[in-house]
Amino acid sequence: MSYPNQDDDNNAAQEKDSQLKAQKEIMLKQVLSGDARLRLNNVRMVKPELADLVENYILNLSVQGKLPGQISDDQLKQILSSAQQPKRDFKINRV
């Protein structure tokens, strides 16, 4: 049995969540070039955690006023490569 206030709270939380996502998208459209946005969306399909991490990093830079202009695709590649954890190389020696 659900209570009416609980449903209202859930709806309010979902609405606030969708508003935040919409604001985030608007800011990203202003900050990222078209190619960079496309690349970030492609990364999101494969590694959503990495895409969220990079989005938050870019938005924080934007809010702090540390972005001189739009981020190009090449700049986004650099940010993505620096955000990824280095891959471990395993060497197997047969005896």
C-alpha positions in Angstrom: 0.0 0.0 0.0 1.5 3.3 -1.0 0.7 6.6 0.6 -0.3 9.7 -1.5 2.6 11.8 -0.1 5.1 9.1 -1.0 3.9 9.2 -4.6 4.1 13.0 -4.7 7.6 12.9 -3.3 8.7 10.3 -5.9 7.2 12.4 -8.7 8.8 15.6 -7.5 12.2 13.8 -7.3 11.8 12.4 -10.8 10.8 15.8 -12.1 13.8 17.5 -10.4 16.0 14.8 -11.8 14.8 15.3 -15.4 15.2 19.1 -15.0 18.8 18.7 -13.9 19.5 16.4 -16.8 18.0 18.9 -19.2 20.1 21.7 -17.7 23.2 19.5 -18.0 22.4 18.8 -21.7 22.0 22.5 -22.4 25.3 23.3 -20.8 27.1 20.5 -22.6 25.7 21.8 -26.0 27.2 25.2 -25.2 30.6 23.8 -24.1 31.2 20.9 -26.5 31.6 21.1 -30.3 29.3 18.9 -32.3 32.0 16.3 -32.9 32.9 16.2 -29.2 29.3 15.8 -28.2 28.9 12.9 -30.7 32.1 11.2 -29.3 30.9 11.6 -25.7 27.6 10.0 -26.6 29.4 7.1 -28.2 31.6 6.7 -25.1 28.4 6.7 -23.0 27.1 3.6 -24.9 30.2 1.7 -24.1 31.4 3.2 -20.8 28.7 5.2 -19.1 30.7 5.7 -15.9 33.6 7.3 -17.9 31.2 9.5 -19.8 29.6 10.7 -16.5 33.0 11.4 -15.0 34.1 13.4 -18.0 30.8 15.3 -18.2 31.0 16.3 -14.5 34.6 17.4 -15.0 33.8 19.5 -18.0 30.7 21.0 -16.3 32.8 21.9 -13.2 35.4 23.6 -15.4 32.6 25.5 -17.1 31.0 26.6 -13.9 34.4 27.8 -12.5 34.9 29.8 -15.7 38.1 27.9 -16.6 37.0 27.0 -20.2 38.2 29.5 -22.8 35.8 28.3 -25.4 34.2 25.2 -26.8 36.0 21.9 -26.3 36.9 20.4 -29.6 36.9 16.7 -30.4 40.7 16.5 -30.1 40.6 18.2 -26.6 37.8 15.7 -25.6 40.0 12.8 -26.7 42.8 14.1 -24.4 40.4 14.5 -21.5 39.0 11.0 -22.1 42.5 9.4 -22.3 43.6 11.2 -19.1 40.4 10.1 -17.3 40.7 6.4 -18.2 42.6 4.2 -15.8 45.8 2.9 -17.3 45.5 -0.6 -18.7 47.5 -3.3 -16.9 49.8 -5.4 -19.0 50.2 -9.0 -18.0 53.2 -10.9 -19.0 53.0 -14.7 -18.8 56.2 -16.6 -18.7 56.0 -20.3 -19.5 58.3 -22.6 -17.8 
